[in-house]
Amino acid sequence: MVNHDTTAHKFTIENPEGVSWLEYREDDHSVTVLHTVVPSALSGRGLAGQLADAAYRYTQDRHKEILSECSYMTAWLKRHGQA
């Protein structure tokens, strides 16, 4: 389950093996994804994709532009026809 901490500007997924997270910056017009981190023990489980999807939906729900300084998010946006 993806959790959203609006104060820390992070989406997180907690597992016994560690915490995966996506950090963003937000202003009046856009949300910029800064980093997506998944511990190596959790690699390959689709967690980064879940975080990216949550960030994208959050941005769309607020009618803001999504920007990316994160290589994973940039690739995710391209794969989903958003870049």
N, C-alpha and C positions, 0 to 999 in steps of 0.2 A: 504494500500500500504506500502510495506517495503522500508524504506530509508536506505542508507548505507553511513556512515561517515567514510571514510578510515583514516582520521587524528585521530579521537577519537577511532578507532577500535570498532565501534558499528553499529549494525543494529537496527533500531527503527521502531515502528508503533505508530503513534500519533492518539489518539481518544479524544473526549471531556472529557471522564472519566479518562484520564491519558495516560501516555506513557509507552509502553512495549518496552523492549530492550534486546539485546544479546550482550555481550561484549566478545572480543577475543584478543588473542596475536598472532602475526605473525612473523615468521622468514623466512629464505631462503627456508626451506624445509617443513614447517608445519604451520597449523593454529590451535591454541588451544582455544577452547571455555571455557571461565571462568565462566560466569554467564548468566542465562536467568531469566528475571524478568517481570512478568505480574501483574499489580495491581489487587487486589481481585475483584474490580467492573467489571473487564473485563475477569475474569476467565471463562473458558468453551467455549470460542469463537474460539478456534483454533489458537490464536495469537502466542503462543509459538512455535507451529508447523510451522507456516509461517516463523518465525525468524530462526528456526533450518534449514528449507529447504533452505532459502536464504544463510545461512552460509555454508551449505554443497555444494550448487551450486558454490558459490564463491571459495571455496577450490578446487573443481574439475576443474573449469575453469582455475585455475592456476597450475594444476597438482601437488598439494601439498597434504601431508597427513593431515587428520583431527584427532585431539586429543581432549579429553574432560576432564575438571576438574569440569564440571557442571552435576549434576545428571539428569536434564531433557534431556540434549543433549546426554548423555550416553544412556539413555533409548530410545530416538528417533533413535539413530544409530542402536541399537539392533532391534527395531521394523522394521526398513527399511533394515535389513540385511547388515549393514555396520560395525558391530562391532564383 
